[in-house]
Amino acid sequence: MKDLRIVYMGTPDFAVEPLRRLVEGNYNIVGVITMPDKPAGRGHKIQYSPVKQYALDHNLPLLQPEKLKNEDFLNDLRAWQADLQIVVAFRMLPEVVWNMPRFGTFNLHASLLPQYRGAAPINWAVINGETETGITTFFLTHEIDTGKVIQQVKVPIADTDNVGIVHDKLMNLGGDLVLETVDAIIAGTIKPIAQEDMAVVGELLPAPKIFKDTCKINWDQPAKNVYDFIRGLSPYPGAWTEMQTADETVVAKIFGSEKSQETHQLTPGSIETDGKTYLKVAVADGFISVKSLQLPGKKRLEIGELLRGYRFASTVCFV
């Protein structure tokens, strides 16, 4: 039944791998839907989404609706006569869209649902210091990320992993899981489980969208919390702090760090440096050693390289 008519919806890099696997597996992709083009960068040039670029490169029919309830879009979608729709990192769909195909619509979500429902599950799993996450396929329903679970795969999170590393692990496994889910739907072997019937250890944690204010570092916390926060936002969007000198306050982004626990009498946010090889920031129960930092208008640098070109005065602190 590889003639099953599939419509695929997605936008970022994370959504390209499952689409590539479907195309290379000769599944019948009758159409692709992605977000409208948006200007980006200083020149406001129009940039295609990774999914759009893949669709164009492989001559796949493409739609980019502004509004998912627009009648012209719905008519175009109906014309594809999809038997199944697959959603990976796209947007919330109205019922008129997700309920259209005879086999329904399933989503690939980057967490072990029902944990980390929301827009940024990978970031929040790392920020919260989880040692395990995963991917889930589930059928869409009215409430976001609450539909019946089809399949899951667990993935360990190492203490040194940042969100970029975890993202890539899940992205590659996501291609496998999407194919396995499609094959199981075709074979009629799926046994979806309601999320409320799944065993959960501890409280359910959300994964809301991350904004700039979300990314500010609070130095008045234990070292592990600050360390996990930094790696949970690296390489994107980047944890930031205000660097206060005698003359000005500037924003610095920190992308890499190490943690250590030790007793000290310093105010959280105070720095220690030899001006050559290390920069340590005091936290509640120890220090965070900054390994990679970006100053305004500059490129991201490893700390040794940064210290060779920038002198931190003894009065500098992070707030």
RODO-2510 file (C-alpha; in nm, 4 decimals, decimal comma):
residues 319
     n   res          X          Y          Z
     1     m     0,0000     0,0000     0,0000
     2     k     0,2831     0,2459    -0,0699
     3     d     0,0328     0,4081    -0,3056
     4     l    -0,1305     0,5498     0,0116
     5     r    -0,1649     0,9217    -0,0626
     6     i     0,0311     1,1234     0,1962
     7     v     0,0369     1,4983     0,2599
     8     y     0,3355     1,6178     0,4632
     9     m     0,3414     1,9360     0,6752
    10     g     0,6515     2,0917     0,8328
    11     t     0,8891     2,3867     0,8257
    12     p     1,2361     2,3663     0,9953
    13     d     1,5361     2,1357     0,9568
    14     f     1,3866     1,8933     1,2085
    15     a     1,1042     1,8249     0,9617
    16     v     1,3261     1,7595     0,6596
    17     e     1,4699     1,4231     0,7691
    18     p     1,1338     1,2372     0,7920
    19     l     1,0278     1,3863     0,4562
    20     r     1,3565     1,2788     0,2981
    21     r     1,3131     0,9267     0,4329
    22     l     0,9590     0,9078     0,2928
    23     v     1,0661     1,0314    -0,0501
    24     e     1,3686     0,8006    -0,0681
    25     g     1,1473     0,5117     0,0490
    26     n     0,9172     0,5744    -0,2490
    27     y     0,6134     0,6598    -0,0382
    28     n     0,3457     0,8492    -0,2295
    29     i     0,3888     1,2120    -0,1181
    30     v     0,1147     1,3943    -0,3068
    31     g     0,1804     1,7334    -0,1481
    32     v     0,3827     1,9345     0,1033
    33     i     0,2609     2,2235     0,3195
    34     t     0,4974     2,4683     0,4870
    35     m     0,4908     2,8169     0,6369
    36     p     0,4758     3,1244     0,4098
    37     d     0,8091     3,2797     0,3154
    38     k     0,9366     3,5489     0,5506
    39     p     1,2152     3,8066     0,5154
    40     a     1,5173     3,7342     0,7336
    41     g     1,8497     3,8946     0,8217
    42     r     1,9686     4,2503     0,7811
    43     g     1,8874     4,2611     0,4112
    44     h     1,5354     4,1254     0,4719
    45     k     1,5892     3,8734     0,1961
    46     i     1,3207     3,6131     0,1469
    47     q     1,4421     3,2797     0,2799
    48     y     1,2757     2,9507     0,2003
    49     s     1,2075     2,7162     0,4882
    50     p     1,4196     2,3976     0,4838
    51     v     1,1074     2,1942     0,4043
    52     k     1,0135     2,4221     0,1150
    53     q     1,3657     2,3990    -0,0261
    54     y     1,3554     2,0189    -0,0078
    55     a     1,0131     2,0103    -0,1747
    56     l     1,1333     2,2360    -0,4581
    57     d     1,4501     2,0324    -0,5059
    58     h     1,2399     1,7151    -0,5453
    59     n     0,9541     1,8647    -0,7478
    60     l     0,6917     1,7991    -0,4801
    61     p     0,3601     1,9888    -0,5017
    62     l     0,3696     2,2711    -0,2452
    63     l     0,1244     2,4928    -0,0568
    64     q     0,2082     2,7814     0,1778
    65     p    -0,1192     2,9016     0,3289
    66     e    -0,1382     3,2145     0,5421
    67     k    -0,4587     3,0900     0,7039
    68     l    -0,5434     2,7242     0,7435
    69     k    -0,9184     2,7848     0,7308
    70     n    -0,9007     2,9743     0,4016
    71     e    -1,1446     2,8124     0,1592
    72     d    -0,9069     2,8276    -0,1378
    73     f    -0,6427     2,6426     0,0647
    74     l    -0,8951     2,3849     0,1879
    75     n    -1,0099     2,3208    -0,1688
    76     d    -0,6477     2,2749    -0,2819
    77     l    -0,5881     2,0372     0,0095
    78     r    -0,9016     1,8340    -0,0708
    79     a    -0,7882     1,8080    -0,4324
    80     w    -0,4819     1,6128    -0,3176
    81     q    -0,7188     1,3460    -0,1789
    82     a    -0,4829     1,2498     0,1016
    83     d    -0,5381     0,9220     0,2840
    84     l    -0,2997     1,0294     0,5623
    85     q    -0,1400     1,3545     0,6778
    86     i     0,1887     1,3796     0,8678
    87     v     0,2852     1,6860     1,0722
    88     v     0,6393     1,7562     1,1953
    89     a     0,7228     2,0933     1,3550
    90     f     0,4525     2,2921     1,1782
    91     r     0,1655     2,4723     1,3514
    92     m    -0,1640     2,3975     1,5220
    93     l    -0,4174     2,2644     1,2709
    94     p    -0,7921     2,3290     1,2743
    95     e    -1,0185     2,0239     1,2824
    96     v    -1,1280     2,0806     0,9242
    97     v    -0,7661     2,0062     0,8244
    98     w    -0,6566     1,7289     1,0630
    99     n    -0,9833     1,5398     1,0283
   100     m    -0,9823     1,5400     0,6479
   101     p    -0,7949     1,2161     0,5549
   102     r    -0,9538     0,8745     0,6099
   103     f    -0,6564     0,7570     0,8215
   104     g    -0,6360     1,0868     1,0089
   105     t    -0,3330     1,3032     1,0810
   106     f    -0,0398     1,2118     1,3011
   107     n     0,2295     1,4333     1,4484
   108     l     0,5931     1,3650     1,5365
   109     h     0,6674     1,5381     1,8675
   110     a     1,0150     1,5723     2,0202
   111     s     0,9347     1,4473     2,3702
   112     l     0,7970     1,1464     2,5522
   113     l     0,4368     1,2607     2,5659
   114     p     0,2500     1,3433     2,7804
   115     q     0,5646     1,5133     2,9160
   116     y     0,6723     1,8418     2,7551
   117     r     0,3692     1,9339     2,5526
   118     g     0,4328     2,2600     2,3709
   119     a     0,6545     2,4424     2,1243
   120     a     1,0034     2,3857     2,2738
   121     p     1,0217     2,0318     2,4175
   122     i     1,3913     1,9729     2,3469
   123     n     1,5013     2,2990     2,5104
   124     w     1,2965     2,2430     2,8245
   125     a     1,4055     1,8815     2,8690
   126     v     1,7704     1,9939     2,8757
   127     i     1,7011     2,3070     3,0837
   128     n     1,5289     2,0917     3,3443
   129     g     1,8242     1,8544     3,3616
   130     e     1,6432     1,5492     3,2267
   131     t     1,8591     1,2426     3,1621
   132     e     1,6140     1,0993     2,9084
   133     t     1,3821     1,2289     2,6412
   134     g     1,2485     1,0865     2,3172
   135     i     1,0115     1,1157     2,0246
   136     t     0,6436     1,0346     1,9967
   137     t     0,4007     0,9878     1,7116
   138     f     0,0391     1,0585     1,8002
   139     f    -0,2903     1,1352     1,6295
   140     l    -0,4008     1,4969     1,6278
   141     t    -0,7111     1,5971     1,8156
   142     h    -0,8667     1,9198     1,9441
   143     e    -0,6224     2,0019     2,2261
   144     i    -0,2584     2,0519     2,1284
   145     d    -0,0246     1,7539     2,1881
   146     t    -0,2935     1,5491     2,3675
   147     g    -0,3983     1,2897     2,1066
   148     k    -0,3604     0,9140     2,1315
   149     v     0,0003     0,7946     2,1227
   150     i     0,0984     0,5578     1,8420
   151     q     0,4674     0,4904     1,9073
   152     q     0,7567     0,6234     2,1178
   153     v     1,1360     0,5942     2,1203
   154     k     1,3450     0,6889     2,4253
   155     v     1,6783     0,8724     2,3944
   156     p     1,9341     0,9372     2,6725
   157     i     2,0568     1,2915     2,7390
   158     a     2,4225     1,3046     2,8446
   159     d     2,5312     1,5659     3,0992
   160     t     2,7481     1,7240     2,8302
   161     d     2,4766     1,7366     2,5612
   162     n     2,3443     2,0751     2,4590
   163     v     2,0119     2,1244     2,2858
   164     g     2,1744     2,1116     1,9421
   165     i     2,3143     1,7642     2,0066
   166     v     1,9836     1,6341     2,1428
   167     h     1,7973     1,7932     1,8495
   168     d     2,0124     1,6064     1,5989
   169     k     1,9728     1,2741     1,7831
   170     l     1,5945     1,3108     1,7796
   171     m     1,5844     1,4384     1,4214
   172     n     1,7647     1,1312     1,2871
   173     l     1,5507     0,8906     1,4904
   174     g     1,2405     1,0817     1,3842
   175     g     1,2882     0,9707     1,0258
   176     d     1,2840     0,6075     1,1374
   177     l     0,9813     0,6504     1,3611
   178     v     0,7716     0,8273     1,0972
   179     l     0,8330     0,5433     0,8523
   180     e     0,7571     0,2800     1,1172
   181     t     0,4347     0,4609     1,2056
   182     v     0,3230     0,4887     0,8420
   183     d     0,3976     0,1201     0,7858
   184     a     0,2031     0,0238     1,0984
   185     i    -0,0964     0,2338     0,9869
   186     i    -0,0851     0,0694     0,6437
   187     a    -0,0627    -0,2760     0,8023
   188     g    -0,3438    -0,2001     1,0465
   189     t    -0,1318    -0,3030     1,3454
   190     i    -0,1387     0,0199     1,5485
   191     k    -0,2928     0,0268     1,8948
   192     p    -0,3073     0,3942     1,9954
   193     i    -0,3019     0,4664     2,3690
   194     a    -0,4810     0,7605     2,5322
   195     q    -0,2265     0,9822     2,7066
   196     e    -0,4308     0,9859     3,0271
   197     d    -0,3873     0,6071     3,0444
   198     m    -0,0061     0,6242     3,0237
   199     a     0,2076     0,5818     3,3347
   200     v     0,3865     0,9061     3,4275
   201     v     0,6522     0,9466     3,6966
   202     g     0,6250     1,2838     3,8708
   203     e     0,4363     1,5899     3,7554
   204     l     0,3701     1,6788     3,3931
   205     l     0,6067     1,9534     3,2785
   206     p     0,5184     2,1948     2,9957
   207     a     0,7364     2,3112     2,7046
   208     p     0,6131     2,6624     2,6233
   209     k     0,7539     2,8775     2,3467
   210     i     1,0831     3,0449     2,4362
   211     f     1,1143     3,4223     2,4187
   212     k     1,4115     3,6544     2,4739
   213     d     1,3219     3,7176     2,8380
   214     t     1,3089     3,3402     2,8959
   215     c     1,6781     3,3181     2,8073
   216     k     1,8238     3,5516     3,0727
   217     i     2,0534     3,3705     3,3159
   218     n     1,9772     3,3902     3,6887
   219     w     2,3171     3,3556     3,8594
   220     d     2,1602     3,3292     4,2055
   221     q     2,0965     2,9549     4,1574
   222     p     2,2898     2,6289     4,2081
   223     a     2,5643     2,5573     3,9551
   224     k     2,3793     2,2625     3,8011
   225     n     2,0692     2,4725     3,7319
   226     v     2,2711     2,7452     3,5596
   227     y     2,4778     2,4905     3,3650
   228     d     2,1658     2,3072     3,2427
   229     f     2,0025     2,6393     3,1515
   230     i     2,2974     2,7424     2,9337
   231     r     2,3214     2,4089     2,7488
   232     g     1,9411     2,3979     2,7118
   233     l     1,9606     2,7168     2,5043
   234     s     2,2791     2,6413     2,3085
   235     p     2,3372     2,6904     2,0219
   236     y     1,9973     2,8530     1,9741
   237     p     1,8585     3,0939     2,0849
   238     g     2,1423     3,1381     2,3371
   239     a     2,1383     3,2135     2,7104
   240     w     2,2299     3,5744     2,7864
   241     t     2,3396     3,7919     3,0742
   242     e     2,4013     4,1606     3,1287
   243     m     2,7694     4,2406     3,1743
   244     q     2,8008     4,5415     3,4000
   245     t     3,1140     4,7567     3,3992
   246     a     3,1874     5,0895     3,5615
   247     d     3,0830     5,2684     3,2407
   248     e     2,8127     5,0596     3,0746
   249     t     2,5958     4,7502     3,0686
   250     v     2,6131     4,5228     2,7655
   251     v     2,4469     4,1932     2,6796
   252     a     2,6667     3,8865     2,6429
   253     k     2,5543     3,5448     2,5208
   254     i     2,7040     3,2310     2,6736
   255     f     2,7033     2,9106     2,4669
   256     g     2,9334     2,6753     2,6540
   257     s     3,0205     2,6270     3,0195
   258     e     3,1387     2,3896     3,2896
   259     k     3,0153     2,3679     3,6492
   260     s     3,1931     2,3244     3,9814
   261     q     3,0680     2,3193     4,3385
   262     e     3,2720     2,4930     4,6075
   263     t     3,2197     2,7260     4,8985
   264     h     3,2920     3,0953     4,8462
   265     q     3,1877     3,4333     4,9811
   266     l     3,1340     3,6051     4,6451
   267     t     2,8107     3,7654     4,5307
   268     p     2,6443     3,5579     4,2542
   269     g     2,7430     3,7072     3,9192
   270     s     3,0914     3,8137     4,0365
   271     i     3,3695     3,7012     3,8037
   272     e     3,7168     3,5598     3,8524
   273     t     3,9664     3,5521     3,5642
   274     d     4,3387     3,5342     3,5003
   275     g     4,2835     3,7453     3,1893
   276     k     4,4298     3,4700     2,9709
   277     t     4,2728     3,1255     3,0014
   278     y     3,9658     3,1221     3,2255
   279     l     3,6616     3,3217     3,3285
   280     k     3,4547     3,1940     3,6206
   281     v     3,1214     3,3321     3,7396
   282     a     3,0106     3,2864     4,0986
   283     v     2,6765     3,1129     4,1567
   284     a     2,4945     3,0085     4,4733
   285     d     2,7012     2,6972     4,5469
   286     g     3,0102     2,7285     4,3273
   287     f     3,1196     2,8568     3,9893
   288     i     3,0296     2,8413     3,6223
   289     s     3,3361     2,8434     3,3978
   290     v     3,2478     3,0205     3,0746
   291     k     3,3859     2,8333     2,7735
   292     s     3,2222     3,0133     2,4827
   293     l     3,0876     3,3689     2,4803
   294     q     2,9655     3,6322     2,2348
   295     l     2,9833     4,0069     2,2928
   296     p     2,7581     4,2564     2,1078
   297     g     2,8504     4,2973     1,7429
   298     k     3,1186     4,0281     1,7690
   299     k     3,1339     3,6642     1,6677
   300     r     3,1134     3,3807     1,9151
   301     l     3,4573     3,2986     2,0597
   302     e     3,6148     3,0393     2,2851
   303     i     3,7095     3,2006     2,6145
   304     g     4,0890     3,1901     2,5609
   305     e     4,0575     3,3678     2,2272
   306     l     3,8160     3,6220     2,3715
   307     l     4,0439     3,7052     2,6657
   308     r     4,3346     3,7726     2,4315
   309     g     4,1373     4,0566     2,2739
   310     y     3,9181     4,1795     2,5585
   311     r     4,0260     4,2767     2,9086
   312     f     3,7730     4,2220     3,1867
   313     a     3,8141     4,4858     3,4564
   314     s     3,8014     4,3748     3,8180
   315     t     3,4766     4,5674     3,8578
   316     v     3,2907     4,3658     3,5927
   317     c     3,0034     4,1469     3,7085
   318     f     2,7214     3,9566     3,5403
   319     v     2,3657     4,0461     3,6397
***
